[in-house]
Amino acid sequence: MNSTGKRIVFLREERDMSQKHLAYTIGIAPTTLSRYENNLYEPKAEILNRLEYLLDSPERREGEDTQ
């Protein structure tokens, strides 16, 4: 995937989550999430961390230590 917005959409849909549910779960407005997904806004690091944690993206798993 070549954009943050596309990656968010892919991971959200893969987990069968609505925009509204995901947005409220991470503490943002659904319109803000829509803007991230459409690449109109770039999410701040804090929001990206919440998204990665909730969606458990592969990028996050690769960075974790497995002991």
C-alpha positions as CSV (number, residue, x, y, z in Angstrom):
1,M,0.0,0.0,0.0
2,N,1.4,3.4,-0.9
3,S,-0.6,5.7,1.4
4,T,-1.5,6.0,5.0
5,G,-5.2,6.5,4.1
6,K,-5.3,3.3,2.0
7,R,-3.6,1.3,4.7
8,I,-6.1,2.5,7.3
9,V,-9.1,1.6,5.0
10,F,-7.6,-1.8,4.3
11,L,-6.9,-2.7,7.9
12,R,-10.3,-1.4,9.1
13,E,-12.2,-3.3,6.4
14,E,-10.2,-6.4,7.0
15,R,-11.5,-6.3,10.6
16,D,-15.0,-5.5,9.5
17,M,-15.1,-2.2,11.4
18,S,-17.2,0.8,10.4
19,Q,-15.5,4.2,10.2
20,K,-17.8,5.4,13.0
21,H,-16.8,2.5,15.3
22,L,-13.1,2.9,14.7
23,A,-13.2,6.7,15.0
24,Y,-15.0,6.6,18.4
25,T,-12.8,3.8,19.6
26,I,-9.7,5.8,19.1
27,G,-11.2,9.1,20.3
28,I,-11.7,11.1,17.1
29,A,-14.7,12.2,15.0
30,P,-15.8,10.0,12.1
31,T,-15.3,12.9,9.8
32,T,-11.6,13.2,10.8
33,L,-11.1,9.5,10.2
34,S,-12.7,9.9,6.8
35,R,-10.2,12.7,6.0
36,Y,-7.3,10.5,7.0
37,E,-8.6,7.7,4.8
38,N,-9.0,10.1,1.9
39,N,-5.5,11.5,2.5
40,L,-6.9,15.0,3.1
41,Y,-5.2,15.1,6.6
42,E,-2.2,13.3,7.8
43,P,-2.7,11.8,11.3
44,K,-0.4,12.8,14.1
45,A,1.9,10.2,15.6
46,E,-0.4,9.7,18.6
47,I,-3.3,8.9,16.4
48,L,-1.2,6.6,14.3
49,N,-0.1,4.8,17.4
50,R,-3.7,4.3,18.5
51,L,-4.6,3.0,15.0
52,E,-1.7,0.6,14.9
53,Y,-2.5,-0.7,18.3
54,L,-6.2,-1.2,17.7
55,L,-5.8,-2.6,14.2
56,D,-2.6,-4.6,15.1
57,S,-1.0,-3.7,11.8
58,P,1.9,-5.9,10.4
59,E,4.3,-2.9,10.8
60,R,3.6,-2.9,14.5
61,R,4.1,-6.7,14.9
62,E,7.4,-6.6,13.0
63,G,8.8,-4.0,15.5
64,E,7.9,-6.0,18.6
65,D,10.3,-8.3,20.3
66,T,9.3,-11.9,20.4
67,Q,10.6,-13.6,23.5
